[in-house]
Amino acid sequence: MTSSLYRYQQEGVAFLADRRYALLADEMGLGKTVQAIKAADAIGARHILVVCPLSLAANWQKEIERWSDNPQSALCRQPTDFTFMRPRWSIVNYEMLKKVPPNITYDLMILDEAHYIKNPKSQRTVAVFGKDRKGDPPSLFQRCARVWFLTGTPVLNRPIDLWPFVHFVMRHRSWWFYVRDFCNAKKTPFGLDVSGASNTDQLHTMLKPYLLRRRKAEVLKELPPKVVQVLPLEPEQAMSRLASRLASIVATSASGALQRYIDSGLAGPLPPGTGELATIRRELGLAKVKQVTEIVNNILESEQKCVVFAIHKDVVSLLRDALKQHGVVTITGDTPVEERNVAVDRFQNSKNVRVIIGTIGAMGVGLTLTASSTVVFAEIDWSPALMQQAEDRCHRIGQQNVVCVQLPVAPGSIEERIASLVAWKSRVAACIVDGVEHAQTQGGPKWTRFFRRIWTRLFGQRAKRNPRP
């Protein structure tokens, strides 16, 4: 039901449902995924292809299960997955597009993180649009009745990135006229420079029938102060093996103490006899680095800066090396106090430092990191209170935006349950303590009374009632 969406999301659903081709460019954290899912239901699409980065595929399946009226879905990895199962929702990453059978058609294709196809010569872009040559068979794009593009990237900063959309969707035939009119094309000793921008007002007018973009600041009154998202990762072999080992330890812990500890909401210290957990959690953190890196890279396509928390120092080191092109500073328990202050100052004030990575223990208290409104936990701590304290490095005085917290988790693991608990506690706090009616937690008197009872059990005090205006 669209009544469970925010008003701006309902408007986004209507915008998509009314168009064959659309570009939904809301800022990160505003729910582009759910808007696309509900719009697909609204138009009655029977066969839908979702194309997204590998690290977001499992999250799409989770969101479809939660929001779609008909959530039959499959993660497609082989050509037979598209035809033999023929689910309503086929989910594939960009690298797998070449395996989509050439004779299959779709009612709708959703291209998530559509900036992945901004380079007209890349294999990803060719896999979607084809080579645009006479006599070629219909491209995947041509075999889809509708195509919706989702991206949080501020596309108008670099008009050249819009060329595939303008060319294939809007049928603008001349690349030369496009770069001359909108990219401020200039001849240089190294060739034609098309990285500029010109006549942006005219380009915006051209795009307006297709483009919808909302910023967090525009819908601030509708949103809670923090949006927490649990992102299941693609279950790679090493990750799945470690998740199974974690589950085995929980199941066989002495007298079921560890299971009771988890069921109690992780209250208090870990029970004794769980030393092997530390080793497995570290290995799991290392196994997640590749996909977490992809998530942070996607964030930095649309956001200026990002804060990343981990638990283990070697995870911090791997992430620092993987993200160094963005300008990275780090803080761990080994970082002297003076160097911590320098790292924070550079992150807060330098345009050349876009990422700060630190351990929850060293960077999770006492610091102000309001230069970013986006937080990623590369590893999930077993203490929700410590994680909340860490994410509040961004959510404090001086922060002008809604803070978006992303929790990438290994599917089926204990950390998925912990992350869900963290997200749930955040929603409870938004509903009760902050007086925010979180629409996607299903508001209303019955749920409000339920949350108040749970809050009292969790924290031992009654939540204050906020009088309605």
C-alpha positions in Angstrom: 0.0 0.0 0.0 1.4 3.4 -1.0 -0.2 4.8 2.2 2.8 3.5 4.1 5.1 5.7 2.1 6.1 9.3 2.7 4.2 11.9 0.7 7.2 12.6 -1.5 7.7 8.9 -2.2 4.0 8.6 -3.2 4.7 11.4 -5.7 7.7 9.5 -6.9 5.7 6.4 -7.5 3.1 8.4 -9.5 5.9 10.0 -11.5 7.5 6.7 -12.5 4.1 4.9 -13.2 3.1 7.7 -15.6 6.3 7.3 -17.8 7.8 4.9 -20.2 11.2 6.3 -19.6 12.2 8.1 -16.3 15.2 9.2 -14.4 14.7 9.2 -10.6 17.6 11.1 -9.1 16.7 11.6 -5.5 19.5 12.0 -3.0 20.8 8.9 -1.3 18.6 7.7 1.6 15.3 9.0 0.2 14.1 5.5 -0.9 14.5 5.3 -4.6 14.3 1.5 -4.4 10.9 1.4 -2.7 9.5 4.0 -5.0 10.5 1.9 -8.0 9.0 -1.3 -6.5 5.7 0.3 -5.7 5.5 1.9 -9.1 6.2 -1.5 -10.8 3.2 -2.9 -8.8 1.1 0.2 -9.8 1.5 -0.4 -13.5 0.9 -4.2 -13.2 4.3 -5.2 -14.6 4.5 -9.0 -14.9 8.2 -9.4 -15.8 10.7 -7.0 -14.4 14.5 -6.9 -14.8 16.4 -5.1 -12.0 20.0 -4.3 -12.8 22.2 -3.1 -10.0 25.8 -3.4 -8.6 26.7 -6.8 -7.1 26.7 -5.4 -3.5 23.1 -4.3 -3.8 21.5 -7.4 -5.4 20.6 -9.1 -2.1 19.2 -5.8 -0.7 16.9 -5.5 -3.8 15.6 -9.0 -3.1 15.0 -8.1 0.6 13.2 -4.8 -0.4 11.0 -6.6 -3.0 10.0 -9.1 -0.4 9.1 -6.3 2.0 7.3 -3.9 -0.4 6.0 -5.7 -3.5 2.5 -7.1 -3.8 3.9 -10.0 -5.8 7.5 -10.5 -4.5 8.5 -13.6 -6.5 12.2 -12.9 -7.3 15.4 -14.5 -8.2 19.1 -13.5 -8.3 20.1 -14.5 -11.8 23.6 -15.8 -12.4 23.2 -18.1 -15.4 21.3 -17.7 -18.7 18.9 -20.5 -17.6 18.0 -18.4 -14.5 16.2 -15.9 -16.8 14.2 -18.4 -18.7 13.8 -21.6 -16.7 12.5 -19.9 -13.5 11.1 -16.8 -15.2 10.3 -15.1 -11.9 8.4 -11.9 -11.8 11.5 -10.0 -10.6 14.8 -11.0 -12.2 17.8 -9.4 -10.4 21.2 -9.2 -12.1 24.4 -7.2 -11.6 25.9 -5.1 -14.4 28.7 -7.6 -15.1 26.1 -10.3 -15.7 24.0 -8.4 -18.3 25.8 -10.1 -21.2 24.2 -13.4 -20.0 20.6 -12.1 -20.5 19.2 -14.2 -23.4 18.9 -12.1 -26.6 15.3 -13.2 -27.3 13.8 -12.4 -23.8 11.6 -9.3 -23.3 10.5 -7.4 -20.2 7.6 -5.2 -19.2 10.0 -3.1 -17.2 13.8 -2.7 -16.6 15.1 -0.8 -13.6 18.7 0.4 -13.8 19.8 1.1 -10.3 23.0 3.2 -9.8 22.5 4.2 -13.4 25.8 6.2 -13.4 27.4 2.8 -14.0 26.4 3.3 -17.7 27.5 6.9 -18.2 30.5 5.8 -20.4 29.0 5.1 -23.9 31.9 2.8 -24.7 31.9 0.7 -21.6 30.8 -3.0 -21.7 28.1 -2.2 -19.2 26.6 0.5 -21.4 26.9 -1.6 -24.6 25.2 -4.5 -22.8 22.2 -2.2 -22.1 21.9 -0.1 -25.2 23.8 -2.2 -27.8 26.2 -0.7 -30.3 23.5 1.3 -32.1 24.4 -0.1 -35.5 22.0 -0.7 -38.4 21.1 -4.3 -38.8 22.0 -5.3 -35.2 19.3 -7.3 -33.3 17.2 -5.3 -30.8 19.2 -4.3 -27.7 18.1 -5.1 -24.2 16.9 -1.5 -23.8 14.8 -2.0 -27.0 13.3 -5.2 -25.7 11.9 -3.5 -22.5 8.5 -1.8 -22.7 9.6 0.6 -19.9 13.0 1.6 -18.5 13.5 3.5 -15.3 16.9 4.9 -14.3 17.8 5.4 -10.6 20.8 7.4 -9.4 21.6 9.8 -6.6 24.4 11.4 -8.6 24.0 15.1 -9.3 24.0 14.5 -13.1 23.9 18.1 -14.2 27.4 18.7 -12.8 28.8 16.8 -15.8 26.5 16.8 -18.8 28.7 14.4 -20.7 27.6 11.7 -18.3 24.1 12.1 -19.5 24.9 11.4 -23.2 23.8 7.7 -23.2 20.4 8.7 -21.7 19.9 11.7 -24.0 21.0 9.7 -27.1 19.1 6.4 -26.5 16.1 7.6 -24.5 15.5 11.1 -25.9 16.9 10.2 -29.4 19.3 13.1 -29.7 21.3 11.9 -32.7 24.4 14.2 -32.8 27.1 13.7 -30.2 29.0 16.7 -31.7 26.0 19.1 -31.3 25.4 17.8 -27.8 28.9 18.4 -26.5 29.1 21.7 -28.3 25.8 22.9 -26.8 25.9 21.4 -23.3 29.5 20.3 -22.5 31.4 23.5 -23.4 33.5 21.5 -25.8 37.0 22.8 -26.3 39.9 21.8 -28.5 43.1 21.0 -26.6 46.5 19.7 -27.6 45.3 16.3 -26.2 42.0 16.3 -28.0 38.5 17.5 -27.4 37.7 18.4 -23.8 34.0 17.7 -23.0 34.2 17.7 -19.2 32.6 21.2 -18.9 29.1 22.4 -18.7 27.1 25.0 -20.7 23.5 26.0 -21.3 22.5 23.9 -18.2 19.1 25.7 -18.0 18.3 24.5 -21.5 19.5 21.0 -20.7 17.3 20.9 -17.6 14.3 22.0 -19.6 15.0 19.1 -22.1 15.3 16.6 -19.2 12.3 17.9 -17.1 9.7 15.5 -18.6 11.9 12.5 -17.6 13.7 13.8 -14.5 12.6 13.9 -10.8 15.1 14.8 -8.1 14.5 15.7 -4.5 17.1 16.6 -1.9 17.1 15.7 1.8 16.7 19.3 2.7 13.5 19.6 0.7 11.8 16.7 2.5 13.4 17.2 5.9 10.1 17.6 7.8 8.9 14.2 6.5 12.0 12.3 7.5 13.4 11.1 10.9 16.7 12.6 11.9 18.5 9.3 11.0 17.7 6.8 8.3 19.2 3.3 9.1 19.4 0.8 6.2 20.4 -2.8 6.5 22.1 -4.0 3.3 22.4 -7.8 2.8 25.5 -8.4 0.7 25.9 -10.9 -2.1 26.6 -14.2 -0.2 30.1 -15.1 -1.6 31.6 -18.5 -0.6 33.9 -17.3 2.1 31.2 -15.1 3.6 28.7 -17.9 3.7 31.2 -20.3 5.3 32.0 -17.8 8.0 28.3 -17.1 8.6 27.7 -20.8 9.1 30.5 -21.1 11.5 29.1 -18.2 13.6 25.7 -19.9 13.6 27.3 -23.1 14.7 29.1 -21.5 17.6 25.9 -19.8 18.8 24.0 -23.1 18.6 26.6 -25.1 20.5 27.6 -22.5 23.2 27.5 -23.7 26.7 23.9 -24.1 28.0 22.7 -21.9 25.1 24.1 -18.8 26.9 25.0 -17.1 23.6 21.6 -17.7 22.0 19.9 -16.3 25.1 22.2 -13.3 25.0 21.2 -12.5 21.4 17.5 -13.1 22.1 17.7 -10.7 25.0 18.7 -7.9 22.6 22.4 -8.0 23.3 22.1 -6.6 26.8 25.2 -6.6 28.9 28.7 -8.2 28.2 29.2 -11.3 26.1 28.9 -14.5 28.1 32.1 -16.4 28.9 33.5 -19.1 26.6 33.0 -17.3 23.3 36.6 -16.5 22.4 36.5 -18.1 19.0 33.9 -15.5 17.9 36.6 -12.8 17.7 38.6 -14.8 15.1 35.6 -15.5 12.9 34.2 -11.9 13.2 37.6 -10.6 12.0 37.7 -13.0 9.1 34.1 -12.1 8.2 35.1 -8.4 8.3 37.9 -9.1 5.8 35.6 -11.1 3.6 33.2 -8.1 3.3 35.9 -5.5 2.3 35.4 -5.9 -1.5 31.7 -5.3 -1.4 31.9 -2.6 1.2 34.4 -0.8 -1.0 31.8 -0.9 -3.8 29.1 0.5 -1.6 31.4 3.4 -0.5 32.4 4.1 -4.1 28.7 4.3 -5.0 28.1 6.7 -2.1 30.9 9.0 -3.2 29.3 9.3 -6.7 26.6 11.4 -5.1 27.9 12.4 -1.7 30.9 14.6 -0.9 32.1 12.7 2.0 31.6 9.4 3.9 32.4 8.1 7.4 33.3 4.4 7.6 33.5 2.4 10.9 35.1 -1.0 11.4 36.2 -3.1 14.4 39.5 -4.5 13.3 42.6 -2.6 12.3 43.4 -4.8 9.4 39.9 -4.2 8.0 40.6 -0.4 8.3 43.9 -0.9 6.4 42.4 -2.8 3.5 39.6 -0.3 3.1 42.1 2.6 3.2 44.1 1.0 0.4 41.0 0.3 -1.6 39.6 3.8 -1.3 42.8 5.9 -1.4 41.9 7.6 -4.7 39.2 9.5 -2.8 41.6 10.9 -0.2 41.5 8.9 3.1 42.4 9.5 6.7 42.2 6.8 9.4 41.9 6.6 13.2 42.6 3.4 15.2 43.7 2.7 18.7 47.3 3.1 17.5 46.8 6.7 16.3 48.2 9.3 18.7 45.8 12.0 20.0 47.5 14.8 18.1 47.3 12.8 14.8 43.6 12.1 15.5 42.9 15.8 15.8 44.7 16.4 12.5 42.8 13.6 10.8 39.4 15.0 12.0 40.4 18.5 10.9 41.4 17.4 7.5 38.2 15.4 7.0 36.0 18.3 8.2 37.7 21.1 6.3 39.6 19.7 3.2 37.9 19.0 -0.1 40.7 16.6 -0.9 39.9 14.3 2.0 36.5 12.6 1.3 36.7 9.5 3.5 37.5 8.9 7.2 37.9 5.3 8.3 38.3 4.3 11.9 37.6 1.6 14.5 34.4 2.0 16.6 36.5 2.0 19.7 38.9 4.8 18.7 36.6 6.9 16.5 33.2 6.2 17.9 33.3 8.6 20.8 34.1 12.3 21.4 34.7 13.4 17.8 32.6 15.6 15.5 32.4 14.4 11.9 29.5 16.5 10.6 31.2 17.1 7.2 29.4 13.9 6.2 25.8 12.9 6.6 26.5 9.3 5.5 27.9 6.5 7.8 28.8 3.0 6.7 29.6 0.2 9.2 32.0 -2.2 7.5 31.7 -4.4 10.5 28.8 -4.8 12.9 29.5 -4.4 16.6 27.7 -6.7 19.1 26.8 -3.6 21.1 24.0 -1.6 19.5 24.7 1.2 22.0 28.3 1.5 20.8 27.1 1.7 17.2 24.6 4.3 18.0 27.2 6.3 19.8 29.5 6.0 16.7 26.9 7.1 14.2 26.2 10.1 16.3 29.6 11.4 15.4 27.8 12.7 12.3 24.4 13.3 13.9 25.2 16.2 16.3 25.2 20.0 16.4 26.3 21.4 13.1 24.7 18.7 11.0 22.3 20.2 8.4 21.1 17.0 6.8 19.3 13.8 7.6 22.0 11.2 8.5 21.9 8.0 6.5 23.5 5.0 8.2 24.2 1.9 6.1 24.8 -1.5 7.7 26.2 -4.0 5.1 25.7 -7.5 6.5 26.5 -11.1 5.5 23.1 -12.7 4.7 21.9 -15.3 7.2 24.6 -14.4 9.7 24.2 -13.3 13.4 25.3 -9.8 12.3 22.2 -9.5 10.2 20.0 -10.0 13.3 22.2 -7.4 15.2 21.9 -4.9 12.4 18.2 -5.3 12.2 18.0 -4.7 15.9 20.0 -1.5 15.5 17.8 -0.3 12.7 14.7 -1.2 14.7 15.8 0.7 17.8 16.6 3.7 15.7 13.0 3.6 14.3 11.6 3.3 17.8 13.5 6.3 19.0 12.4 8.3 16.0 8.7 7.4 16.6 8.7 8.0 20.4 11.5 10.1 21.7 12.0 12.5 18.8 8.3 12.7 18.1 8.8 11.7 14.4 6.0 9.6 12.9 8.2 7.2 10.8 5.8 6.3 8.0 7.6 3.1 6.9 7.3 1.7 10.4 3.6 1.8 10.0 2.4 4.6 12.4 -0.9 4.9 14.1 -2.1 4.6 17.7 -1.9 0.8 18.0 1.8 0.8 16.9 2.6 3.8 19.0 1.4 2.1 22.1 3.3 -1.0 21.1 6.6 0.9 20.7 6.1 2.7 24.0 5.8 -0.7 25.8 8.9 -2.0 24.0 10.8 1.2 24.8 10.0 0.8 28.5 11.2 -2.9 28.5 14.4 -2.0 26.6 15.5 1.1 28.5 13.5 0.9 31.8 11.7 4.3 31.5 8.5 5.5 29.9 8.9 7.4 26.7 7.4 10.9 27.0 4.3 11.7 25.0 4.7 14.4 22.5 1.5 16.5 22.3 0.2 16.9 18.8 0.3 20.5 17.5 
